[in-house]
Amino acid sequence: MIASAPTRQPARTDLSALKFNQVTVVFVTLLAVILTVPALTLVLGAAMLVGAVIPDLSPMRAAYRLLGPALGLKPEVVEEDPRAHHFAQGVGGSFLLASASFTLAGLPVVGAVLGVIVIALAVLNLSQKICVGCVMYFQYRRLRYQLLKR
């Protein structure tokens, strides 16, 4: 008997989870910037980075699974590779950690600007479905391919 290669499942992304994350990022970051509470951006940024690096341990995913049904959210799973979204989440998390760091270092205006950038990009993604972090990911992959092809 010949063993066949395992069937590879297509990568999947839950669009409802992405929307939940973006709305959470907008509201928590807005609250942190308005009230100048760097602890909020610090915790949110760390949670986003954990989710970007180890998606199965993502606090944002856990929050979505816990709160999503109570908010009436239903999974909207599509066959789409989530790596670009994870990269974007990592970029956003890095910006939020930088925002908290600058605010804690006595530079609240710089921290606020970084927070507002994250808010603006999340709103752009929510309203126009333009994921700037995803574009960065694909440009990085394209550049990497071009460099390795030489």
C-alpha positions in Angstrom: 0.0 0.0 0.0 1.4 3.4 -0.9 1.0 6.1 1.6 -0.3 9.3 0.2 1.0 12.7 1.2 -1.2 14.4 3.8 -3.8 16.7 2.4 -2.8 20.3 3.2 -5.7 22.4 4.4 -5.9 25.9 3.0 -5.0 28.6 5.4 -8.0 30.4 6.9 -8.7 33.7 8.3 -11.7 34.8 10.4 -12.7 38.3 9.1 -14.9 38.8 12.2 -12.0 38.3 14.5 -10.0 40.8 12.4 -12.8 43.4 12.8 -13.1 42.7 16.5 -9.3 43.3 16.9 -9.4 46.5 14.9 -12.3 47.9 16.8 -10.6 47.0 20.1 -7.4 48.6 19.0 -9.2 51.8 18.0 -11.2 52.2 21.3 -8.4 51.1 23.7 -5.8 53.2 22.0 -8.1 56.2 21.7 -8.9 55.9 25.4 -5.1 55.6 26.2 -4.2 58.7 24.1 -7.0 60.9 25.4 -6.5 60.0 29.1 -2.6 59.7 28.7 -2.6 56.2 30.2 0.4 54.4 28.7 -0.4 51.2 30.6 -3.3 50.6 28.2 -1.1 50.9 25.1 1.6 48.8 26.8 -0.8 45.9 27.6 -2.6 46.1 24.2 0.7 46.3 22.3 2.1 43.3 24.2 -1.1 41.4 23.6 -0.9 42.2 19.8 2.8 41.1 19.7 2.0 37.8 21.4 -0.7 37.2 18.9 1.6 38.1 16.0 4.4 35.7 17.1 2.3 32.9 18.6 -1.2 33.2 17.1 -2.5 30.2 19.1 -1.8 32.1 22.4 -3.2 35.4 21.2 -5.0 37.3 24.0 -6.9 39.1 21.3 -8.1 35.9 19.9 -9.1 34.7 23.4 -11.0 38.0 23.9 -12.8 37.5 20.6 -13.8 34.0 21.4 -15.1 35.0 24.8 -16.8 38.3 23.9 -17.7 37.7 20.2 -20.7 35.6 20.8 -22.0 37.9 23.5 -21.6 40.8 21.0 -23.5 38.8 18.3 -20.4 38.3 16.2 -20.4 35.2 14.0 -17.2 33.8 12.5 -16.7 34.8 8.9 -14.0 32.4 7.8 -12.4 32.7 4.4 -9.6 30.8 2.7 -6.9 33.4 3.2 -3.4 33.1 4.6 -3.3 34.9 7.9 0.5 35.6 7.9 0.1 39.1 6.4 -2.5 40.0 9.2 -0.1 38.6 11.9 2.7 40.8 10.5 0.4 43.8 10.5 -0.6 43.0 14.1 3.0 42.9 15.0 3.7 46.3 13.4 0.7 47.8 15.3 1.8 46.2 18.5 5.3 47.5 18.1 4.0 51.0 17.5 1.8 50.8 20.6 4.8 49.6 22.7 6.8 52.5 21.3 3.9 54.8 22.1 3.8 53.7 25.7 7.6 53.9 26.0 7.7 57.5 24.8 4.9 58.5 27.0 6.6 56.9 30.0 9.8 58.6 29.1 8.2 62.0 29.4 7.4 62.5 25.7 3.6 62.2 25.6 3.2 64.0 22.3 5.4 61.5 20.5 3.5 58.7 22.3 0.2 60.2 21.3 1.3 60.6 17.6 2.3 56.9 17.4 -1.1 56.0 19.0 -3.0 58.1 16.5 -1.1 56.5 13.7 -2.3 53.1 14.9 -5.8 54.4 15.3 -5.8 55.9 11.8 -4.5 52.6 10.2 -7.0 50.5 12.0 -9.9 52.8 10.9 -8.6 52.7 7.3 -8.7 48.9 7.5 -12.1 48.9 9.0 -13.7 51.4 6.6 -11.8 50.8 3.4 -10.4 47.3 3.9 -6.9 48.6 3.3 -4.4 46.9 5.5 -1.2 48.9 5.4 0.6 46.3 7.5 -0.4 43.6 5.0 0.9 45.7 2.1 4.2 46.0 4.0 4.3 42.3 4.4 3.8 41.6 0.7 6.3 44.2 -0.2 8.8 42.6 2.2 8.2 39.2 0.6 8.5 40.6 -2.9 11.8 42.3 -2.0 13.1 39.2 -0.3 12.2 37.1 -3.4 14.0 39.6 -5.6 17.2 39.5 -3.4 17.2 35.7 -3.1 16.7 35.3 -6.9 20.0 37.0 -7.6 
